[in-house]
Amino acid sequence: MTNRLPAPPPMTSKMLLMLFLVIAQLLGQTSGQLADVSRWDDHTFDAQATVAVARSLRPQLSAKEARPSPLFEPQDDGSPWERSASTPRRYVSPFQVARLVLQMGAYGRFELVTGVTATLSSLYFPGLYPPYQWKTWQLTAEDEQATLRMTCDTYELGKGDRLVLRDSVRGRRTYYSPGDPPPDVTQPFILLELRSRSEGRLRCSVKAVRVEGGSQLGQVTPRPVVPFEVGVALNQTRQVDRPVDLNDPICGKVQTNVRIVGGEVVPRKALPWMVGITSLIGRGPYCGGSIINERFILTAAHCVKNREASRISVLVRKYKRYRDEDQIRFYVKQIIKHPDYNKIRSDSDIAILELRDTLRELISSEDGRVRPICLPSAACGGGSGPAEACLTGRTSLIAGWGLLRQDSLDYPDVALQVELPVLSNDKCAEDYANEPFVITSNMVCAGLPEGGKDTCQGDSGGPMMLRDSATKVHTLVGVVSFGKGCAQRGFPGVYARVSEYLPWIRENTVL
């Protein structure tokens, strides 16, 4: 049995990392107090070094205060850097930076006033930075209601060099190698490290922006509430100027008409409720999820097992798997796993994510890129409910960014979708009779007898849907949970049956 989670990346040796940090700290020791000159209210500044800042933008400081950091010896004549055998290696680790006072230099702590743009450039820019350097920039916004937006316009790392991005001093690292530039990042705290083994160039800009009405990432000003057309009644419009709750009249409706066939690319507006779940600064989702109202996401419990709400984010308007210019990142306020979730049997594999900020303004947008999906109206009840609630024989639609094939590391460039028939629980239990778990009434299965089409690792938490042929409305009937391998003959995919959790969902998604 395998959950539909991607395989974790290989871990580096903790002992080697600890030894490296200790050596780095010893090499980076210095005496002297650094000047507190990094609080700016000009519109732009260059954090390369005091000598590199335009004279008109320099603060009014005494000669002593304006001196460069004692750990940094700038070369102001623009001459190329040449390494000699006696040139020392210099390190400024994140742990050293965290202990420094706010200061100006080629590394250090910076606090940005709203509207200020800091340009962080590598040593000797536009010349080449030298090898064996470890420089760190730590940036925060002065205003607690502001956030930071970072873009890198020059990214020319040398062989073996790494750029490391974190959301806190001890936060999860995201590594970027030569030829793999970081995406545009928006978050309240930025810790950037440049670790060099050779020569190259780097320049990034970070701007502090205030977001009215909350920290909705990727948005500087809220979108106005605008009317848009929904459903099949194209002559009717509705303005979303009130809370968008479960099964709102707008749910499950899209602005594009597409016929779905197995294994095809999802059209950009076809599934506006599908989201990606990733780390705070991750680009590729490790799980999927579905918008069910303006503040809550439904996903699989195993996707958030042993994870903290403060360490994950939700990517809305997500289409491309990796860098997507249209996506908007939302932070998570709390994780609500179903109390009966059993990680051994994968029963009740369902969870709710509450977002810190509302999606209402995005739902109101006329572009149709963000919508909630409808929930079922009745439970199957182990077969005792209405036949239409049990779904057997219906054709389901399943989508995600998971692996293309079992035992591979090939992911699609964009979300993919597939149509699969829903099986009876009796048939599914028969298929899994020799496996060490039980198909319960809380589950629903879908797949082809011959296999060949299925969800796979990375699709976990994503939507299993039914589309009404008359109204074109989509209903969320399942959450991608687990299966034996991917697309194997005789082993359908298994999903959490959403209809069996309606009271719990209503209770935990009150606006």
Residue, then its C-alpha position, 0 to 999 in steps of 0.5 A: m500500500t502506498n499513499r499518494l505522497p511523493a518520495p522524500p528527497p535524500m538527506t545529507s549527513k547531519m554530523l557533517l552539517m553540524l561540523f561545517l557550521v561550527i567551523a564556519q562560526l569559528l572562521g567568521q568570529t569578529s570583534g567590534q559593534l556593527a552600526d545600526v544603519s539599516r532602517w531606511d525611509d528612502h525609496t531604494f538602497d543598495a545593500q552591497a556596501t556603504v561605499a557602493v550606495a549612491r551618495s544622495l541616498r546615504p543616511q546622515l551618519s558620522a564617519k564612524e557609523a558609516r564605516p563598512s562592516p569589519l567582516f567586509e572589506p569592499q573593493d571600490d575601484g571596480s577592479p576584478w577580484e583575483r584569488s591568491a593562496s593567502t586569500p582567506r575564506r570568509y563565512v557569515s552563517p545565518f546563526q551569526v547574522a541572527r545575533l548581529v544588530l541591524q547593519m549595512g554591508a554585504y550581508g547582515r540584518f535589514e529592516l525595511v520601511t514600507g515602500v523601500t526596495a533593498t537591492l542585495s548584490s553579491l560581492y564585487f557585483p557587477g564583477l564576479y564574486p569569489p569562491y569559498q564565500w558564505k554570505t547571508w541576508q536576513l530581512t524583515a518589514e518594520d510594519e507588522q502588516a507589511t510583507l516582503r517581495m523578492t525578485c532576482d534579476t541577475y542569477e549567474l551562479g558558478k559550478g557547485d554554488r548554491l542559493v538557499l532561501r528560508d522563511s525563518v532562521r531555523g526554517r526549512r531550506t529551499y536550495y537553488s542551483p546554477g540554472d535553477p533561479p528562485p521564483d518571485v517570493t512573497q513572505p513576511f521574513i526572508l533569509l537568503e544565503l549565498r554559498s560559493r565554491s566558484e565565481g558568479r554573480l547574483r542580484c536580488s531586490v526585496k521590497a516591503v509592501r503593505v497589504e490592506g486587509g491581511s497578508q494575502l500573499g502575491q497581492v499588493t492591493p485587494r481586488p474590487v468586488v466585481p460581477f461575473e457570469v456563473g453556471v449555465a444561466l449565462n444571462q444571470t450575474r451575481q456579485v459576491d459581496r457576502p461570505v461564500d459558504l459551503n455549497d454556495p450557488i457559485c460552487g462547482k461551476v466553471q467558465t470553460n466548456v471542455r470534454i474530459v478524456g483520460g490522461e489529458v492536460v487540465p485546461r487552465k480554467a477547468l478546475p478552479w477549486m484545485v490547489g497545491i499544498t507545499s512548504l512556505i516557499g515551495r514551488g511544486p506541490y507535494c499534495g493537492g486539495s480542494i476549495i470548499n468555501e472562502r476560507f477552508i481547503l479539504t485534503a488528505a490527513h496523511c498530507v498533513k501528518n506530523r506537519e505544523a500549520s505554520r510550516i505549510s502554504v496553499l497555492v491558489r490559481k495553480y496550474k503549472r507544477y513548478r514556477d507559475e506566474d499566476q499562482i497566489r500563496f496563502y498561509v495556513k491558520q490551522i490543520i484539522k485532521h479527522p479524529d478517527y484518522n488511522k494512519i495504519r489502515s488509512d481510514s478517515d484519511i481526510a483533513i481540513l486546512e483553515l487559511r489565514d486570509t479569505l479567498r472571497e476577493l479571488i472568488s469574485s474575480e471575473d476571470g473564473r480562476v478561483r471557485p469553491i467546489c460543491l459537496p454531496s447532499a447525501a451520504c451513502g451510509g454503507g449502501s443504505g443511502p440513496a443509490e446515487a449517493c453511493l456512486t457505483g457505475r458513475t464516471s469520476l474525474i480525478a486530477g493532480w500534479g503527481l508522478l506520471r509513472q510508478d517508480s519514476l521521478d517524472y512529474p508533469d509540467v501542468a496538472l493532469q486529469v483522468e476519467l475513471p469508473v467508480l467501483s462498488n465497495d464489495k468489488c474493491a474489497e475483493d481486489y484488496a482481499n490479500e492486502p493488510f487493510v480493510i476497505t471500509s464504508n468511509m472509502v470509495c474506489a475507482g479504476l479500470p480492470e486492466g489498470g493503466k490509468d490511476t493517481c500516483q504519488g504527489d496526487s494525494g489530497g486532490p479531488m475526485m469529482l462528478r460532473d453533472s451532464a445537465t447542469k455542468v456542476h462539479t461535486l467533490v465525492g472523494v479525496v485521493s488517499f492510497g493504492k497499491g502502486c500506481a495503475q496496476r491491474g486489479f488494484p483500483g485507487v482508493y479515496a476518502r468518501v466525502s459524503e460520509y464526513l458531511p456533519w464533521i465538515r460543516e462543524n469545522t468550516v463555520l465562517 
